[in-house]
């Protein structure tokens, strides 16, 4: 004799697998999933991978030097962690490797946000934050991180939210911003960390583009036990294809995060190559300096042709432009797409209306892109009194002191 047919658990919907019914969670129903597509002959200036001839030469040389033993066995991270400890100025007990920053953000949501059930999110931010929060059924309160036109960085809304939210919660802030390229100064980041601590919250800082503009929040990890930093080596060391990043955190938090076993997703080639690349800091700093020089030349050309446009500073390995005509962002994207170049329009991103982002390649490619942008015209009459914000020179060291 059989019992009554069980009902599907709350929060599920039943799908049919060729006549076999099975309940799945409803949290994925409004999420999108689009695997990356190969686009032969298209210049990708949308994904913000580091594209520079010197980095390609450096990574290629070290990749060719890898031994078979370094790729066949399960990776041991000891040597890599020792190198990273010196790189970040931290003890290795603060560092946890993950398979890219996307995986690291998912781990933070799983291990730190889900138990408290509340994420305070400075936006715009990397899409992974809301994606993983929805998968874990976590409530998200978003606040703007920009203000005005052209957009400028504004930490005040997040500070106010930290003060008004009952403890405990996890707050996430991106610095320098992506996709905006705007940056909070060290004093603002310290104020966010201090305010979060005073009100019983963790503060997670996504600094994936920090190395391009001399910005590191690693010192805050030792000063404030409630700070966690997401750091991407995929971006700064041109290892996007190997997916490698780290979470920097208090040893107790690092131990808790480690029990989710993120090391099982980090491959041996990524660990071995990272171990070889990290000690070559002087060469990487030359590369990042030249990336900034390429960006400066590109920006100067574009703004000379479009004096009503603005660029959001300091950027990173990309430049985000704002036009007083909100239709220009889509027009620039479509014009470049017609020439087989992909960039990102930000017209649908709150706070970035009228903006589009162009990641950087080598000088000849960026000269070509700049010339193509000469042909993009604003269709609306621009305001007569849009102040030109002060342009940053070479960014100063923005490590909190």
Buried (B, 14 or more C-beta within 10 A) or exposed (E): EEEEEEEEEEEBEEEEEEEEEEBEEEBEEEEEEEEEEEEEEBBBBBEBBBBBEBBEEBBEEBBEEBEEEBBEEEBEBEBBBBBBBEBBEBEBBBBBBBBBBBBBBBBBBBBBBBEBEBBBBBBBBBEBBBBBBBBBEBEBEBBBBBEEBBBEBBBEBBBEBBEEBEEBBBBBBBBBBBBBBBBBBBEBBBBBBBBBBEBBBBBBBBBBBBBBBBBBBBBBBBEBBBBBBBBBBBBBBBBBEBBBBBBBBBBEBBEBBBEBEBBEBBBBBBBBBBBBBBEBEEBBEEBBEBBBEBBBBBBEBBBEBBEBBBBBBBBBBBBBBBBBBBBBBBBBBEBBEEEEBBBBBBBEBEBBBBBBBBBBBBBEBBBBBBEBBEEBEBEEEBEEEBEEEEEEEEBEEBBBE
